[in-house]
């Protein structure tokens, strides 16, 4: 188990694009839009200009990160999207399914609860706007520090687990557990977990990978529901393509 040579679920690029069509069609049916943060290397609209300033700690927000805002999935640029589709369709599929999970989290938790929890505790710094009522509200600014955010960790852990699983199931790539774990303690998510937890998350993703390997052979029976849906999408796409004569 774990050897690419004995991996029963690998997809060709053509098969991955077939899965992409299904995912995009479902997103469109649910009213989700796909847009781009930049055009000609410049931010589109005031929103992303503002966010890129607020997220000063994430220098790659406009150029590397795909983001969900409301009911829209924002890719860095149209060129980035096309390059993924043409050259790395498995990465595009993983990204769309990762972001789709965040949209599901919003529905499951409720928009307000999800957003406030995701931004907690830094969102408490907004209390500083009440300073005219009392100077004590300035204490709220302490929450601008890179304090741990358990909910943000939970939300991104599910998203990155999908990313790792899709890349393994479609292409046979074992996850780089350090790269995934480093995200949780790095500046791009404003240090949502302390740096000494990196090893902890590496071990968690190694355990996840073992479960993803096992899923290939037990039909994903032990996967959490949100991930088994992804597994079945990939499995069914492969079966359809095989029936139509694809190798």
Secondary structure as the mmCIF struct_conf table of DSSP 4:
data_model
#
loop_
_struct_conf.conf_type_id
_struct_conf.id
_struct_conf.beg_label_comp_id
_struct_conf.beg_label_asym_id
_struct_conf.beg_label_seq_id
_struct_conf.end_label_comp_id
_struct_conf.end_label_asym_id
_struct_conf.end_label_seq_id
HELX_RH_3T_P HELX_RH_3T_P1 UNK A 4 UNK A 6
BEND BEND1 UNK A 8 UNK A 8
HELX_RH_AL_P HELX_RH_AL_P1 UNK A 13 UNK A 29
TURN_TY1_P TURN_TY1_P1 UNK A 30 UNK A 31
STRN STRN1 UNK A 33 UNK A 36
BEND BEND2 UNK A 37 UNK A 37
STRN STRN2 UNK A 38 UNK A 39
TURN_TY1_P TURN_TY1_P2 UNK A 40 UNK A 41
STRN STRN3 UNK A 42 UNK A 43
HELX_RH_AL_P HELX_RH_AL_P2 UNK A 45 UNK A 54
TURN_TY1_P TURN_TY1_P3 UNK A 55 UNK A 57
TURN_TY1_P TURN_TY1_P4 UNK A 59 UNK A 64
STRN STRN4 UNK A 67 UNK A 69
TURN_TY1_P TURN_TY1_P5 UNK A 70 UNK A 71
STRN STRN5 UNK A 72 UNK A 75
BEND BEND3 UNK A 76 UNK A 76
HELX_RH_AL_P HELX_RH_AL_P3 UNK A 78 UNK A 87
HELX_RH_AL_P HELX_RH_AL_P4 UNK A 89 UNK A 109
HELX_RH_AL_P HELX_RH_AL_P5 UNK A 111 UNK A 119
TURN_TY1_P TURN_TY1_P6 UNK A 120 UNK A 121
HELX_RH_3T_P HELX_RH_3T_P2 UNK A 122 UNK A 130
TURN_TY1_P TURN_TY1_P7 UNK A 131 UNK A 133
HELX_RH_3T_P HELX_RH_3T_P3 UNK A 135 UNK A 144
BEND BEND4 UNK A 145 UNK A 145
HELX_RH_AL_P HELX_RH_AL_P6 UNK A 150 UNK A 171
HELX_LH_PP_P HELX_LH_PP_P1 UNK A 173 UNK A 175
HELX_RH_AL_P HELX_RH_AL_P7 UNK A 177 UNK A 185
BEND BEND5 UNK A 186 UNK A 186
HELX_RH_3T_P HELX_RH_3T_P4 UNK A 187 UNK A 189
TURN_TY1_P TURN_TY1_P8 UNK A 190 UNK A 190
BEND BEND6 UNK A 191 UNK A 191
BEND BEND7 UNK A 193 UNK A 193
HELX_RH_3T_P HELX_RH_3T_P5 UNK A 195 UNK A 197
HELX_RH_AL_P HELX_RH_AL_P8 UNK A 198 UNK A 218
TURN_TY1_P TURN_TY1_P9 UNK A 219 UNK A 222
BEND BEND8 UNK A 223 UNK A 223
HELX_RH_AL_P HELX_RH_AL_P9 UNK A 225 UNK A 243
TURN_TY1_P TURN_TY1_P10 UNK A 244 UNK A 245
#
